[in-house]
Amino acid sequence: MHELSIVMSIVEMAEEEARQRDARIAAVHLRLGLLSGVVKDALLSCYGMACAGTPLEGSELRIEEVPVEIFCAVCQAPRMLSSTQWFCCPECGTPSAAVVHGKELEVCALEIEE
Amino acid sequence: MSTPRLVEVRKNVLKQNDVIARALRDRFRHDGVFVVSLVSSPGAGKTAFLEKTLTLLRERYRVAALVGDLATENDAQRLARSQAPVKQITTGTLCHLEAAMVQGALEGWDTGKLDFLFIENVGNLVCPSSYDLGENLRLVLMSVTEGEDKPLKYPTIFNSADVAVITKMDLAVAVEFNEAAALANIQAVRPGMKVFKVSAKSGQGMEEYLNYLAACRAELNAAEQVESKS
């Protein structure tokens, strides 16, 4: 379970932004890749706890899950995988380990109230 | 109060770890030390495999190891039998190593006097996958006793690793290990992944794996020399 320490980094990051902008943060938007090694539900369940007593108390964590996309060398195109257990192009079946998307773990936007 | 306004930010949550990992990788390259990390589930045989690796490599190279453990120093004591310098990183309740812990553990060590440094992560197939430790090569170990479907259950860690090592091959027959299925599962989650089949007990497969490490190190050092000349 490393989600709590990750959530605490997210809160710290958002707090810093709030301070700089002298604003209140209503929500934090996170992009979470399916290959990031971090579990969405675990993040959500510790977010409230991590926010307690900080300027982010009462804010929301909105998570957008990013599916895994590989680059297919045969099709010469990025392709979305339907399963992380099968790294093959869904069109032509060629195996590919070239991950284009799916490792994201980034705060992409903040909802602020000025 | 006004309605909230959406502001784009784009910040990598693990940036702090990644910055330290990058600094470590630069330091290792400058010092000419090749760094290998090991991840696996608890009990897959990381420590026995590492002890054998250190013992055999010590004959030809300067080697050392850092070993992450939740609570005990047992692993460091076992690894010390190889006569290589070993330092324990006790993580307490933390389920993985982070770059800052590696940096802290290396304080007072002259990595310029090493050819190989090994980092044994905490036994865990989930959490370590998110953290770059500045290593050059990440090995994921699975033992023949764990079941052939380990890669399918933990695709993220197999995807974050460079090489897979199947351990305890001396037990393969006894546990009716289906090698073809295991290899197919590894390739399904990480096409093209290099796989070594070893037994730290009998020594099977160790030579091939050690030659591979030596070749990787030589390749990296050659690239560094070309770069520093240009």
Contacts between the chains, C-beta under 8 A, distances in Angstrom:
chain1	res1	chain2	res2	distance
A	1	B	95	6.4
A	1	B	127	7.4
A	2	B	94	7.6
A	2	B	95	5.9
A	2	B	96	5.9
A	2	B	127	4.3
A	2	B	130	6.9
A	5	B	94	7.9
A	6	B	13	6.0
A	6	B	14	7.6
A	6	B	130	7.8
A	9	B	13	5.3
A	9	B	14	7.4
A	9	B	16	7.1
A	10	B	13	5.7
A	13	B	11	5.6
A	13	B	13	7.0
A	17	B	7	7.9
A	17	B	9	6.5
A	21	B	7	7.8
A	26	B	4	4.2
A	27	B	4	6.9
A	29	B	6	7.8
A	30	B	13	7.6
A	35	B	155	7.6
A	35	B	156	5.3
A	35	B	159	5.7
A	35	B	160	7.9
A	36	B	130	6.3
A	36	B	156	7.6
A	37	B	126	6.6
A	37	B	127	7.0
A	37	B	129	3.8
A	37	B	130	3.9
A	37	B	156	4.8
A	37	B	157	7.3
A	37	B	160	7.1
A	38	B	130	6.1
A	84	B	155	4.4
A	84	B	156	7.1
A	84	B	159	7.7
A	84	B	189	7.0
A	85	B	152	4.8
A	85	B	155	5.6
A	85	B	188	6.1
A	85	B	189	6.0
A	86	B	188	5.4
A	86	B	189	7.7
A	87	B	159	7.9
A	87	B	188	6.6
A	87	B	189	6.0
A	87	B	190	6.7
A	87	B	191	5.4
A	88	B	188	7.9
A	88	B	191	7.5
A	95	B	187	6.9
A	95	B	191	3.3
A	95	B	192	7.2
A	96	B	191	6.0
A	97	B	159	7.7
A	97	B	190	5.6
A	97	B	191	4.7
A	97	B	192	5.4
A	97	B	193	7.3
A	99	B	159	7.0
A	105	B	12	6.8
A	105	B	13	4.8
A	105	B	14	6.0
A	105	B	130	7.0
A	106	B	10	6.1
A	106	B	11	6.0
A	106	B	12	5.1
A	106	B	13	6.2
A	107	B	9	5.6
A	107	B	10	7.4
A	107	B	11	4.6
A	107	B	13	6.3
A	108	B	8	6.7
A	108	B	9	6.6
A	108	B	10	5.7
A	109	B	6	5.4
A	109	B	7	6.2
A	109	B	8	5.1
A	109	B	9	6.0
A	110	B	6	7.5
A	110	B	7	5.1
A	110	B	9	5.8
A	111	B	4	3.9
A	111	B	5	7.1
A	111	B	6	5.6
A	111	B	7	7.8
A	112	B	4	6.1
A	112	B	5	5.6
A	112	B	7	5.7
A	113	B	1	5.8
A	113	B	2	6.4
A	113	B	3	8.0
A	113	B	4	5.2
A	113	B	5	7.6
A	114	B	2	6.8
A	114	B	5	6.9
